[in-house]
Amino acid sequence: KMTIRTRIGLLASLFVLLVCLSSCLCASNTTSSYPPPSSSSPSASSSSSSWDVDWSSFLGRHNPVWSWSPGSPWMPSLWFQGSFIGNGMMGALITSASSSSSSSSSNAKDAPNDVSILNFEIGNSMVWDHRQNNKTLATGNFAYDSPRLPIGYLTLHVEGGYKLSTMTLDIYNAQTTGTIQIVNDDDNSLSNVTWRATAHAEQMVIVIDVLVPSSSITFSWVFTAERGNSPWNDQN
């Protein structure tokens, strides 16, 4: 019986294989050649090479996309099911709410269908366990003895019955975008609440934009701090 870690490894390997195959197909359909034709003039040599790639379009074909409705089994409620943003130092895991909850969010438990909930679990590589003394289960492994510590999570609540939620990891623009389809109580019409989340490339800042089409749709933010205990050792 495969463990969750084994399944994740197989899925990651499959994704890498698909990207490599797509790259090979794109390369076989182009007319560019490498190395470029030789030339005595450096400027002529650089102009003769044709590596014109529409990276936005190319990477856009590989953007992971999520779509779920209330109670759907495809709801990304666990950390390895959701999207992510980051700049190499800090970032966030983005999951949705379900009765099974995400790995850290108590706000997601028993979430009613009339509230759409998104969790942004904040992480930072500078926040790690500096406590070298009183290690009850020291292993000699830095990842286990001095791991990164939980910080907390932002929870976005959008009031009103929602019918559908979508989420896309935009690889080229290093951001995650999403749409929440809200059912209006007055006439049962549909309105789209859109959001965008990204981590600044140089500044330690996470930016989340939420756009609502009408003032009648309300949303709120809640930050929940987590205990600074090692996720590897609950006795620590």
SVG drawing of the C-alpha trace seen along z (x, -y; Angstrom):
<svg xmlns="http://www.w3.org/2000/svg" viewBox="-35 -49 70 51">
<polyline fill="none" stroke="black" stroke-width="0.4" points="0.0,0.0 1.5,-3.3 1.9,-6.1 0.9,-9.7 4.5,-10.7 5.0,-8.0 1.9,-9.1 3.1,-12.7 6.5,-11.6 4.8,-9.7 2.6,-12.7 5.6,-15.1 7.6,-12.7 4.6,-12.5 4.3,-16.3 8.0,-16.7 7.7,-14.1 4.8,-15.8 6.6,-19.2 9.7,-17.5 7.5,-15.9 5.8,-19.2 9.2,-21.0 10.4,-18.3 7.3,-18.7 7.6,-22.5 11.3,-22.2 10.5,-19.8 7.9,-22.2 10.2,-25.2 12.5,-26.2 15.3,-27.6 18.6,-25.9 21.3,-25.5 24.1,-26.4 23.4,-29.4 25.2,-29.8 28.8,-31.0 29.6,-34.6 32.7,-36.8 30.6,-39.5 29.3,-39.1 26.3,-41.3 25.4,-39.3 25.7,-36.0 23.4,-37.3 20.8,-38.4 20.9,-35.2 19.8,-33.1 16.1,-32.7 15.1,-31.8 11.8,-33.7 9.6,-32.0 6.4,-33.3 7.1,-32.2 3.7,-33.5 1.8,-31.3 4.2,-28.3 4.1,-28.2 0.4,-29.1 -0.3,-25.7 1.0,-24.1 -0.8,-26.2 -2.5,-24.0 -6.2,-24.7 -8.7,-23.9 -12.5,-23.9 -14.9,-22.8 -18.3,-23.3 -19.6,-22.9 -19.0,-19.4 -17.0,-18.5 -14.3,-15.8 -12.1,-18.0 -12.0,-20.7 -8.3,-21.4 -8.6,-21.2 -5.2,-19.7 -1.7,-21.3 -0.6,-19.0 -3.8,-19.7 -3.7,-23.5 -1.8,-26.2 1.1,-28.2 3.0,-31.4 6.5,-32.4 9.8,-34.1 12.2,-31.6 12.1,-33.0 8.5,-33.5 5.2,-32.4 1.8,-30.9 -0.1,-27.7 -3.7,-28.3 -6.4,-25.8 -10.2,-25.9 -12.5,-24.8 -14.3,-21.5 -15.8,-19.5 -12.5,-17.6 -10.6,-20.9 -7.1,-21.8 -4.1,-20.6 -3.9,-23.6 -7.2,-25.6 -9.8,-25.2 -12.0,-27.8 -12.5,-25.3 -14.2,-22.7 -17.9,-22.2 -17.9,-25.2 -21.5,-25.9 -22.3,-26.1 -23.3,-29.8 -19.7,-30.8 -16.8,-30.5 -13.5,-30.1 -9.9,-30.3 -7.0,-29.7 -3.6,-31.3 -1.0,-29.5 2.0,-31.8 5.5,-30.4 9.0,-31.9 12.3,-30.2 13.7,-32.6 11.3,-31.3 12.9,-28.1 13.5,-26.4 16.5,-28.0 16.0,-26.1 19.1,-23.9 18.5,-22.8 15.9,-20.6 15.5,-18.5 13.4,-15.6 13.8,-13.6 17.0,-14.9 17.9,-12.9 21.0,-14.7 19.1,-15.6 18.8,-19.4 15.5,-19.1 13.9,-17.3 15.7,-19.0 15.6,-22.6 12.8,-22.7 10.9,-25.7 8.0,-26.6 4.4,-27.4 3.5,-31.1 -0.3,-31.3 -2.8,-31.6 -5.1,-34.2 -8.7,-33.1 -10.8,-34.8 -14.6,-34.6 -16.9,-35.6 -20.5,-35.7 -23.4,-34.4 -24.2,-31.1 -21.5,-30.1 -22.0,-27.8 -18.5,-27.4 -14.9,-28.3 -11.9,-28.2 -8.2,-28.7 -5.2,-28.9 -1.5,-28.9 -0.1,-31.4 3.5,-30.1 4.7,-32.9 3.5,-35.7 4.3,-33.9 0.8,-34.4 -2.4,-32.5 -5.7,-33.8 -9.2,-32.7 -12.9,-33.3 -15.8,-32.6 -19.2,-32.5 -21.8,-33.9 -25.5,-33.3 -27.4,-36.6 -30.3,-36.0 -32.6,-38.6 -32.9,-37.2 -30.7,-34.1 -28.4,-35.8 -24.7,-35.0 -21.8,-37.4 -18.1,-36.7 -15.7,-37.6 -12.2,-37.6 -8.9,-37.4 -5.2,-37.4 -2.3,-36.5 1.4,-36.9 4.7,-37.3 7.0,-40.2 10.2,-39.0 12.5,-41.2 10.5,-42.5 9.2,-40.2 5.6,-41.1 2.6,-39.0 -0.1,-40.8 -3.7,-39.6 -6.3,-41.5 -10.0,-40.8 -12.5,-42.4 -16.2,-42.3 -18.7,-43.4 -21.2,-44.9 -21.2,-46.4 -23.9,-43.9 -21.3,-41.1 -19.3,-41.2 -16.0,-39.5 -13.7,-39.5 -10.2,-38.5 -9.1,-36.7 -5.5,-35.9 -5.0,-32.9 -1.5,-32.6 -0.2,-29.1 1.9,-27.7 5.7,-27.7 6.0,-23.9 7.9,-21.6 5.6,-19.9 7.8,-16.9 7.7,-16.4 4.5,-17.2 6.2,-16.6 8.8,-19.3"/>
</svg>
